[in-house]
């Protein structure tokens, strides 16, 4: 019976001790260093603990933490330089106000080249013309080709190995070649713009 009383007494003592543990509120606002606009969704974490929060859409935050003598608070947001704020807590202090600004971080990217010129398709034939459209005829390819634009289009018949068997120039009076069209009988027709 004495052991049971001692056990209950220890549980009660632990409960009372946990009630006496003081909590403090950490609150404030995070803004952009150059524009002074509030930053939303900044991750705020007390280092070496599980305490933390995120800023709301107005850049404000608030969370409770067990009172300590010193806090190291990390502020992080993608595209901005992370920052650590060190704070010494005075005895009896029940809240900490932190107004902080973050600076944009710039990350250089590798350079790349953009070409605005149509490169000829070299799957069939030579690289001195582009293939604008194609169709199949038995085991051969019918190709609609041109050097730069379809104003001087050519029809080429090529075998499966890419060898050009014959070339036919589209006459100017037929208009500018656009694309192939397969009719209901299965014939390939060339559509031209007049």
C-alpha angles and dihedrals in degrees: 000000000000090000090053092052091049090050092051090045092054092048090050091048091052091049092051091047091053090050090054093054104110123229126203132197122237112198141154146110135281121210140177112269096226104033100029088222116144117262117224125210097018109163111234120189135170103229118245092017143076094243119113148106145198127250117252125232090282092054092250127132139179134177139155124243135177109265114263134170094241134023129195108195122191120208116196135174129162110256093023133088110259116239135199119210116201116205130183112208121217120220112271094017109141102183141030124207116206122182109179140168128211127209125225114254119217121211117192115227127212114264120250135184126235117203119207095189125095108245115214118251108242100187090105125020127351130329092246094088139040125233109229099176139353142192136185126252113184103303094339138083126238107208130196103208140170137172098231111338135011092251087092098035126167133199113220130188113210133179126232091271092058097254112145108234100181140355128211123189116220107234117240092232089063090062133236114328114239113169147322122272125195113212128211092271091056097253119141113234130187115232113213132188113227 
